[in-house]
């Protein structure tokens, strides 16, 4: 998690699934987002699975828990992406994608981004 705070890069590929071409393309999009009038910030993070530290510890937590969501939220907050930030977390072995957006992007993401992503993104 600390790596996101220190790094200037938009990509943290812990699962090793992104090609150099893909990572460069994401970096380019992130650069364009930073230069936009809203100065949005993007991070794309891949892990094989949610770290064990985010697993529920009590029976009550297990029923309603989404460890991947908790992990994505912590990554977003620690990266300090702000109100215009976007974090995309890909968990390859869990076949999950978690997306966190800053407060200023919630409405737009709900109307435009989420429906598009649900139709077009398929975890590897």
C-alpha angles and dihedrals in degrees: 000000000000090000090069092058095050099040127087090197122104093213130069106174104186091156092054094228102124121088120224087253092053093047091049091049091051090048089052092051090048090051091051091048091052090051093049121103090257091050091219120187125217132197125179114194128183127193130166090232142347110282114256091242088075096052116114114261102193130056092241090054092051094062097055101021128121104183091182091057091049090050093048092050091051092048090051093049095045092048087056092222092163133205093320096043131120127198122188115193118191117193104191102190091044091046090226136137120197120189124194121189132187122252095263092055100046096095096044092046092050093050102037115008104045097050091047094048093047089055099041112028118083119180114237 
